[in-house]
Amino acid sequence: MTSSDKPAQSDQGFLFPRTSDGKRSTTFTGKAVIADALRALDVTAADGALAEDKWRSHYPEHIYNLVKLATRSPEGAVISAASGLDSLHRRFEFARGDTVVPLADLETVTAIDRYHTARVTGTESVTHDLKVPYGDQVLHGASLTAQISRWIEAGIIEPSHRDALHAVADHPEWLNLSEHVFVLLGAGAEMGPLDLLLDWGATIVAVDLNRPVIWQRLIARARHSAGTLLFPLRVPFSADMSDDELAASAGVDLLTETPEIITWLQTFEGPKTVGGYAYLDGQMHVRVVLAMDAIMVALMNDQTDTSLAYLATPTDVFAIPQEAAAMAQARYDMRRAARLYQEPVRALSGGRYFRPNVRETVTMPSGMIFGLVDSLVTQQGPNYALAKRIQQWRAIVAHSKGVRVSANVAPATTTHSVIKNIALAAAYAGAERFGIEIFAPETSNAVMAAQLVYDLRDDTSVANPSTPINNPLELFMAGANHGGLWRAAFASRSVLEIAALLGWREARSQAHNS
């Protein structure tokens, strides 16, 4: 079934554009947007993407080309990112009632409602010690240092992420965020930093769906923290409202109420960090990412002291440090006895299985060498890849304009959205056999929240636009916790099915033994 044959999406809010047949095709749009970003770098590559007739299975090759070409010059990387964003804003539409406007004209849509602001203030003291839940332990001090060293030795994290964690642990005063304001779009997201930021005393301006179950959890969490939670309310706020009353009237829809959200957020003055964490499945993910992007752009245009925060997925295409590429290649070359069965399997599969992780290296005019890895998982689909590409493009463009941007690769994590996918859950269970560590949500949240604090506190971080870098793609290299995907011997897709089989077998064995 093609994208255009799928059930029609909601006809309100952010919408994929219509094609000549009147349908809203995610495939046509995805190809066109990637081609527009490619065209700024290589016309032939752009034409190849636009002509691709098997986009659902072949899109990784075109995204790989996009990243490879972007390594050639920092100026080209910025121009390509800006071209991709411009394509999105020209093509996508925002619908309200019978009115439909291009995304580029969103500011012409008048906000209808005005939200009230609810406030919940915690009663706990600020936590100054960096603590990381890990298995049945809570790591801090010497135990955290030892685990960080083990992650480095196993190739799970990059040295820059190690350095950031050490810096935060060595500067406990950095964890007092009582003067910091964070706007969290998708505040209740499983991979979001809300819990840690509240414990560190931050003020959280929370945006999430108008579902009472979400707000009951967030409100309860805020009351047992050192921070303050501010959120949109559809009725006037009163300090004597019960938590259930607050939850019943809280929340907004990022997809359809974007003008109202922007108007409400513009009432909060002063420096703030805006983080985009909302996630939805399939084509809805692209739409919600565009909604968050529109909000970020509006706030940056309105208030110049706005910084941005993202979490990049490790299952993507990346330029990686030369050291990481060398480790991956060394592991591939040192397989020894495993070659006896891996090479025949690879040959019989036409090169599909057991491919080397680093396909090639590229040398920039400055002499800096990058490796290139393709860790895209086709089961996640081209819409997921496009959504994550949008965030990378915005990070690159905003950073080039002097905005502080924290955009770090977070590890593969056993979130609900992954576990509900049986194939991915099985692959995650077998990933350890290939040098990949899958993190629990509480561990990912802790280390990535610490990385965010580092990016905001330490002016030597690449998040700071004043820190010299050779190429904007280094925004995603620095501070990366890829769980081993960059330094593994094999390309992830070439062992994904094998990892899934091993995971299923292990799960069945455990079930049998129990």
C-alpha positions as CSV (number, residue, x, y, z in Angstrom):
1,M,0.0,0.0,0.0
2,T,1.5,3.4,-1.0
3,S,1.4,6.5,1.1
4,S,-1.3,8.0,-1.1
5,D,-3.5,4.9,-0.6
6,K,-3.5,5.1,3.2
7,P,-6.4,6.5,5.1
8,A,-6.7,10.2,4.8
9,Q,-5.0,12.3,7.5
10,S,-6.8,14.9,9.6
11,D,-7.7,17.8,7.4
12,Q,-6.8,20.4,10.0
13,G,-3.5,21.8,11.2
14,F,-0.2,20.9,9.5
15,L,-0.8,18.9,6.3
16,F,1.3,17.3,3.6
17,P,0.7,19.1,0.3
18,R,-1.6,17.7,-2.4
19,T,-0.2,16.3,-5.6
20,S,-1.6,16.7,-9.1
21,D,-4.1,13.9,-8.4
22,G,-5.5,15.7,-5.4
23,K,-4.1,13.3,-2.8
24,R,-1.7,14.1,0.0
25,S,1.3,11.8,-0.7
26,T,4.0,11.5,2.0
27,T,6.3,9.7,-0.5
28,F,6.1,12.4,-3.2
29,T,6.7,15.1,-0.6
30,G,9.6,13.3,1.1
31,K,11.4,12.8,-2.2
32,A,10.8,16.4,-3.2
33,V,12.1,17.9,0.0
34,I,15.2,15.7,0.2
35,A,15.8,16.5,-3.5
36,D,15.6,20.2,-2.8
37,A,18.2,19.9,0.0
38,L,20.4,17.9,-2.3
39,R,20.1,20.3,-5.2
40,A,22.0,22.9,-3.3
41,L,24.9,20.5,-3.2
42,D,24.7,18.3,-6.4
43,V,22.1,18.6,-9.2
44,T,22.7,15.0,-10.3
45,A,22.1,13.6,-6.8
46,A,19.0,15.7,-6.5
47,D,17.6,14.4,-9.8
48,G,18.3,10.9,-8.7
49,A,16.3,11.3,-5.5
50,L,13.4,12.8,-7.3
51,A,13.4,10.0,-9.9
52,E,13.6,7.2,-7.2
53,D,10.7,4.8,-7.7
54,K,11.3,2.7,-4.6
55,W,11.6,5.4,-2.1
56,R,10.3,3.3,0.8
57,S,13.3,0.9,0.6
58,H,15.9,3.1,-1.1
59,Y,15.6,6.4,0.8
60,P,18.7,5.6,2.9
61,E,21.0,6.0,-0.1
62,H,19.7,9.5,-0.8
63,I,20.0,10.6,2.8
64,Y,23.5,9.1,2.8
65,N,24.4,11.2,-0.3
66,L,23.0,14.3,1.4
67,V,25.2,13.9,4.5
68,K,28.3,13.0,2.4
69,L,27.9,16.0,0.2
70,A,27.4,18.3,3.2
71,T,30.8,17.3,4.6
72,R,32.5,19.0,1.6
73,S,32.1,22.5,2.9
74,P,30.6,24.2,5.9
75,E,28.9,26.8,3.7
76,G,27.3,24.0,1.6
77,A,26.0,22.2,4.7
78,V,24.2,25.4,5.8
79,I,22.8,26.2,2.4
80,S,21.5,22.7,2.0
81,A,19.8,22.8,5.4
82,A,18.2,26.1,4.6
83,S,17.0,24.8,1.2
84,G,15.4,21.8,2.9
85,L,13.6,24.0,5.4
86,D,12.5,26.4,2.7
87,S,11.1,23.5,0.6
88,L,9.1,22.3,3.6
89,H,7.7,25.8,4.3
90,R,6.7,26.2,0.7
91,R,5.1,22.8,0.3
92,F,3.4,22.1,3.6
93,E,0.1,23.7,4.5
94,F,-1.7,24.8,7.6
95,A,-5.5,24.4,7.6
96,R,-8.1,25.9,9.9
97,G,-11.6,25.5,8.9
98,D,-11.9,26.2,5.2
99,T,-8.8,28.4,5.2
100,V,-5.6,26.7,4.0
101,V,-2.3,28.6,3.9
102,P,1.3,27.6,3.1
103,L,3.4,27.0,6.2
104,A,5.5,30.0,5.2
105,D,2.4,32.2,5.8
106,L,1.4,30.7,9.2
107,E,1.8,34.1,10.9
108,T,-1.2,35.3,8.9
109,V,-3.4,32.9,10.8
110,T,-5.0,34.7,13.7
111,A,-4.9,33.1,17.1
112,I,-8.5,32.6,18.3
113,D,-8.2,31.5,21.9
114,R,-6.0,32.9,24.7
115,Y,-4.7,30.5,27.3
116,H,-4.4,31.1,30.9
117,T,-1.2,30.1,32.7
118,A,-1.3,27.6,35.6
119,R,1.5,27.4,38.1
120,V,2.6,24.5,40.2
121,T,5.6,25.0,42.5
122,G,7.6,22.2,44.0
123,T,8.6,21.9,47.7
124,E,11.8,19.9,47.5
125,S,15.4,21.2,47.5
126,V,17.6,21.4,44.4
127,T,19.6,18.2,43.7
128,H,23.2,19.2,43.2
129,D,24.7,15.7,42.7
130,L,24.7,14.1,39.2
131,K,23.0,10.8,39.6
132,V,22.4,8.3,36.8
133,P,20.0,5.3,37.3
134,Y,21.6,2.2,35.7
135,G,20.1,-1.2,36.1
136,D,19.5,-1.7,39.8
137,Q,22.0,1.0,40.8
138,V,22.1,4.8,41.0
139,L,25.5,5.8,39.8
140,H,27.2,8.9,41.1
141,G,30.7,9.9,42.1
142,A,33.2,7.1,41.7
143,S,30.7,4.6,40.5
144,L,29.6,7.0,37.7
145,T,33.2,7.7,36.7
146,A,33.9,3.9,36.5
147,Q,30.9,3.3,34.3
148,I,31.7,6.2,32.0
149,S,35.2,4.6,31.5
150,R,33.6,1.3,30.7
151,W,31.3,3.0,28.1
152,I,34.4,4.6,26.5
153,E,36.3,1.4,26.4
154,A,33.4,-0.5,24.8
155,G,32.9,2.3,22.2
156,I,29.4,3.1,23.5
157,I,29.9,6.9,23.9
158,E,32.1,9.5,22.3
159,P,35.0,11.1,24.4
160,S,33.2,14.4,24.1
161,H,30.1,13.0,25.9
162,R,32.4,11.6,28.6
163,D,34.0,15.0,29.0
164,A,30.6,16.6,29.3
165,L,29.4,14.2,32.0
166,H,32.7,14.6,33.9
167,A,32.4,18.4,33.7
168,V,28.8,18.4,35.1
169,A,29.8,16.0,37.9
170,D,32.7,18.3,38.7
171,H,30.5,21.4,38.7
172,P,27.5,20.6,40.9
173,E,26.7,24.3,41.0
174,W,25.7,23.9,37.3
175,L,22.8,21.8,38.4
176,N,21.1,24.7,40.1
177,L,18.8,25.8,37.3
178,S,16.6,28.0,39.4
179,E,17.3,30.9,37.1
180,H,16.7,29.0,33.9
181,V,13.4,28.7,31.9
182,F,12.8,25.7,29.6
183,V,10.0,25.5,27.1
184,L,9.4,21.8,26.5
185,L,7.3,21.0,23.5
186,G,6.1,17.5,24.2
187,A,6.8,17.9,27.9
188,G,5.6,14.5,28.8
189,A,7.7,12.6,26.2
190,E,9.4,9.5,27.5
191,M,12.8,10.7,26.1
192,G,12.4,14.3,27.5
193,P,14.4,16.0,30.3
194,L,11.5,17.2,32.4
195,D,12.0,15.1,35.5
196,L,15.7,16.0,35.8
197,L,15.2,19.7,35.0
198,L,12.6,19.9,37.7
199,D,14.9,18.2,40.3
200,W,17.5,20.8,39.4
201,G,15.1,23.7,40.1
202,A,14.3,24.8,36.6
203,T,11.1,26.6,35.5
204,I,9.4,24.4,32.9
205,V,6.9,25.9,30.5
206,A,5.2,22.7,29.5
207,V,3.3,22.1,26.2
208,D,1.6,18.8,25.7
209,L,-1.8,17.3,24.6
210,N,-5.0,18.1,26.5
211,R,-5.2,14.6,28.0
212,P,-5.8,14.6,31.8
213,V,-3.7,11.5,32.3
214,I,-0.6,13.4,31.0
215,W,-1.1,16.4,33.2
216,Q,-1.9,14.4,36.3
217,R,1.5,12.9,36.1
218,L,3.3,16.1,35.2
219,I,1.6,18.1,38.0
220,A,2.3,15.4,40.6
221,R,6.0,15.3,39.5
222,A,6.3,19.0,39.7
223,R,4.9,19.1,43.3
224,H,7.6,16.6,44.4
225,S,10.5,18.6,42.8
226,A,12.5,21.7,43.3
227,G,11.2,23.3,40.2
228,T,8.2,25.2,38.9
229,L,5.7,24.0,36.2
230,L,3.9,26.5,34.1
231,F,1.3,25.2,31.6
232,P,-1.6,26.4,29.4
233,L,-5.1,26.3,31.0
234,R,-8.4,26.7,29.2
235,V,-10.1,28.3,32.2
236,P,-8.9,31.0,34.6
237,F,-6.3,29.8,37.0
238,S,-6.9,29.8,40.7
239,A,-4.4,28.8,43.4
240,D,-7.0,26.7,45.2
241,M,-7.8,24.5,42.2
242,S,-7.3,20.8,42.8
243,D,-4.8,18.9,40.7
244,D,-7.6,17.0,39.0
245,E,-9.3,20.3,38.1
246,L,-6.0,21.6,36.7
247,A,-5.4,18.4,34.7
248,A,-8.9,18.4,33.3
249,S,-8.4,21.9,31.7
250,A,-4.7,21.7,30.8
251,G,-3.0,21.1,27.5
252,V,-3.1,22.0,23.8
253,D,-2.8,20.4,20.4
254,L,0.5,21.2,18.8
255,L,-0.8,20.3,15.3
256,T,-3.9,22.4,15.2
257,E,-3.5,25.1,17.8
258,T,0.0,26.3,16.8
259,P,-0.9,30.1,16.4
260,E,-2.5,30.0,19.9
261,I,0.6,28.3,21.4
262,I,2.9,30.8,19.8
263,T,0.9,33.7,21.2
264,W,0.9,32.2,24.7
265,L,4.6,31.4,24.7
266,Q,5.4,35.0,23.6
267,T,4.1,36.3,26.9
268,F,7.1,34.7,28.7
269,E,9.9,37.2,28.6
270,G,13.6,36.7,29.2
271,P,16.1,34.0,28.1
272,K,14.7,30.5,27.5
273,T,15.7,27.2,26.0
274,V,13.1,25.7,23.7
275,G,13.3,21.9,23.4
276,G,11.4,19.8,20.8
277,Y,10.6,16.4,22.2
278,A,7.1,15.5,20.9
279,Y,6.9,12.2,19.0
280,L,4.1,10.6,16.9
281,D,4.0,7.6,14.6
282,G,4.5,7.7,10.8
283,Q,3.5,10.8,8.9
284,M,2.2,12.4,12.1
285,H,5.8,12.7,13.3
286,V,6.7,14.9,10.4
287,R,3.7,17.1,11.0
288,V,4.3,17.5,14.8
289,V,8.0,18.3,14.1
290,L,7.0,21.0,11.7
291,A,4.6,22.4,14.3
292,M,7.4,22.5,16.9
293,D,9.7,24.1,14.3
294,A,7.2,26.8,13.5
295,I,7.0,27.6,17.3
296,M,10.8,27.7,17.6
297,V,11.1,30.0,14.6
298,A,8.5,32.4,16.0
299,L,10.1,32.5,19.4
300,M,13.6,33.1,17.9
301,N,12.2,35.9,15.7
302,D,10.4,37.5,18.7
303,Q,13.1,37.0,21.4
304,T,16.8,36.9,20.4
305,D,17.8,35.3,23.7
306,T,16.2,32.0,22.8
307,S,18.3,28.8,22.5
308,L,17.2,25.4,21.1
309,A,17.5,21.8,22.3
310,Y,17.0,18.6,20.4
311,L,17.8,14.9,20.8
312,A,19.0,13.3,17.6
313,T,18.3,9.6,16.9
314,P,21.3,7.3,16.5
315,T,19.5,5.4,13.8
316,D,20.4,7.9,11.1
317,V,23.2,8.8,8.8
318,F,26.1,10.7,10.4
319,A,29.5,12.0,9.7
320,I,31.6,10.7,12.6
321,P,35.0,11.5,14.1
322,Q,38.0,9.8,12.5
323,E,38.8,8.0,15.7
324,A,35.4,6.4,15.8
325,A,35.7,5.4,12.2
326,A,39.1,3.8,12.8
327,M,37.7,1.8,15.8
328,A,34.8,0.5,13.7
329,Q,37.1,-0.6,10.9
330,A,39.6,-2.2,13.3
331,R,36.7,-4.3,14.8
332,Y,35.6,-5.3,11.3
333,D,39.2,-6.4,10.4
334,M,39.7,-8.3,13.7
335,R,36.8,-10.7,13.4
336,R,39.1,-13.7,13.1
337,A,37.2,-17.0,13.3
338,A,33.8,-15.3,12.8
339,R,34.9,-14.6,9.2
340,L,34.5,-18.3,8.4
341,Y,30.7,-18.1,8.5
342,Q,30.2,-14.3,8.0
343,E,31.9,-14.1,4.7
344,P,29.9,-16.9,3.0
345,V,26.6,-15.5,4.5
346,R,27.5,-12.1,3.1
347,A,28.4,-13.5,-0.3
348,L,25.2,-15.6,-0.5
349,S,23.1,-12.5,0.5
350,G,24.6,-10.4,-2.2
351,G,26.4,-8.2,0.3
352,R,23.2,-7.6,2.4
353,Y,24.6,-9.1,5.6
354,F,27.7,-8.3,7.6
355,R,28.6,-5.2,5.7
356,P,31.4,-3.0,7.3
357,N,30.0,-0.1,9.3
358,V,32.1,2.7,7.9
359,R,31.5,2.8,4.1
360,E,34.1,5.5,3.4
361,T,35.9,8.5,4.9
362,V,35.9,12.0,3.5
363,T,38.6,14.7,3.9
364,M,37.5,18.3,4.2
365,P,39.5,21.2,2.7
366,S,40.7,21.9,6.3
367,G,42.3,18.4,6.4
368,M,39.8,17.1,8.9
369,I,38.7,13.5,8.2
370,F,35.2,12.3,8.8
371,G,33.9,8.7,8.6
372,L,30.4,8.1,7.3
373,V,28.0,5.6,8.9
374,D,24.4,4.7,7.8
375,S,22.4,3.5,10.8
376,L,19.0,4.2,9.3
377,V,16.4,1.5,10.2
378,T,14.0,1.1,7.3
379,Q,11.4,-0.3,9.7
380,Q,11.1,3.2,11.1
381,G,10.3,4.5,7.7
382,P,11.2,7.5,5.5
383,N,8.8,9.8,7.4
384,Y,10.7,9.2,10.6
385,A,14.0,10.0,8.8
386,L,12.5,13.2,7.3
387,A,11.3,14.3,10.7
388,K,14.7,13.9,12.3
389,R,16.3,15.6,9.3
390,I,14.1,18.6,9.8
391,Q,15.4,19.0,13.3
392,Q,19.0,18.7,12.2
393,W,18.4,21.3,9.4
394,R,17.0,23.8,11.9
395,A,19.8,23.2,14.3
396,I,22.4,23.9,11.6
397,V,20.7,27.0,10.3
398,A,19.9,28.5,13.8
399,H,23.5,27.8,14.9
400,S,24.9,29.5,11.8
401,K,22.8,32.6,12.8
402,G,24.3,32.8,16.3
403,V,21.8,30.8,18.3
404,R,23.0,28.4,20.9
405,V,21.9,24.9,19.9
406,S,22.2,21.7,22.0
407,A,21.6,18.9,19.4
408,N,23.0,15.6,20.7
409,V,22.7,12.0,19.6
410,A,20.9,10.0,22.3
411,P,21.3,6.2,22.5
412,A,18.8,3.6,21.3
413,T,16.4,3.3,24.2
414,T,13.6,0.9,25.3
415,T,10.8,3.4,25.1
416,H,7.2,2.4,24.6
417,S,7.3,3.5,20.9
418,V,10.1,0.9,20.3
419,I,8.9,-1.9,22.5
420,K,5.5,-1.9,20.8
421,N,7.2,-2.7,17.5
422,I,7.9,-6.4,17.8
423,A,10.7,-6.6,15.3
424,L,12.6,-3.6,16.7
425,A,12.1,-4.9,20.3
426,A,13.6,-8.3,19.2
427,A,16.5,-6.5,17.4
428,Y,17.2,-4.4,20.5
429,A,17.3,-7.6,22.6
430,G,19.9,-9.1,20.4
431,A,21.9,-5.9,19.8
432,E,24.4,-6.6,22.5
433,R,25.9,-9.5,20.4
434,F,27.1,-6.8,18.0
435,G,28.6,-4.3,20.5
436,I,25.5,-2.2,20.9
437,E,24.1,-1.1,24.3
438,I,20.4,-0.4,24.5
439,F,19.7,2.1,27.3
440,A,16.7,2.2,29.7
441,P,14.7,5.4,29.5
442,E,15.8,6.6,33.0
443,T,19.5,6.2,32.1
444,S,19.1,8.0,28.7
445,N,17.2,10.8,30.3
446,A,19.8,11.4,33.0
447,V,22.9,11.4,30.8
448,M,21.3,13.4,28.0
449,A,19.9,16.0,30.5
450,A,23.4,16.3,31.9
451,Q,24.7,16.9,28.3
452,L,22.1,19.6,27.9
453,V,23.3,21.3,31.0
454,Y,26.8,21.2,29.8
455,D,25.9,22.7,26.4
456,L,24.2,25.6,28.2
457,R,26.8,26.1,30.9
458,D,30.2,25.5,29.2
459,D,31.1,28.1,26.6
460,T,33.6,25.7,25.0
461,S,30.7,23.5,24.0
462,V,30.0,23.4,20.2
463,A,26.5,24.4,21.2
464,N,27.9,27.9,21.6
465,P,28.0,29.5,18.1
466,S,31.2,31.3,19.1
467,T,33.1,27.9,19.4
468,P,35.0,27.3,16.2
469,I,34.0,24.2,14.2
470,N,35.1,22.8,10.8
471,N,31.6,21.9,9.7
472,P,28.1,22.3,11.1
473,L,27.7,18.5,11.2
474,E,30.0,18.6,14.2
475,L,27.0,19.8,16.1
476,F,25.8,16.1,16.1
477,M,29.3,14.6,16.7
478,A,30.0,16.4,19.9
479,G,28.4,14.9,23.0
480,A,27.2,11.8,21.1
481,N,25.9,8.8,23.0
482,H,25.2,6.5,20.1
483,G,25.2,3.3,22.2
484,G,28.0,1.8,20.1
485,L,26.4,2.3,16.6
486,W,29.2,4.5,15.3
487,R,32.0,2.2,16.5
488,A,30.5,-1.2,15.8
489,A,32.1,-3.5,13.2
490,F,28.9,-3.9,11.1
491,A,26.4,-1.6,9.5
492,S,23.3,-1.8,11.6
493,R,20.9,-2.8,8.8
494,S,23.2,-5.6,7.8
495,V,22.8,-7.3,11.1
496,L,19.4,-6.1,12.2
497,E,17.5,-9.2,11.2
498,I,20.2,-11.5,12.7
499,A,20.0,-9.5,16.0
500,A,16.2,-9.9,15.9
501,L,16.5,-13.6,15.5
502,L,19.0,-13.8,18.4
503,G,16.7,-11.6,20.5
504,W,13.7,-13.8,19.8
505,R,15.7,-16.9,20.6
506,E,16.9,-15.5,23.9
507,A,13.4,-14.4,24.9
508,R,12.0,-17.8,24.1
509,S,14.8,-19.5,26.1
510,Q,14.2,-17.2,29.1
511,A,10.4,-17.9,28.9
512,H,11.1,-21.6,28.7
513,N,13.5,-21.6,31.7
514,S,11.1,-19.6,33.8
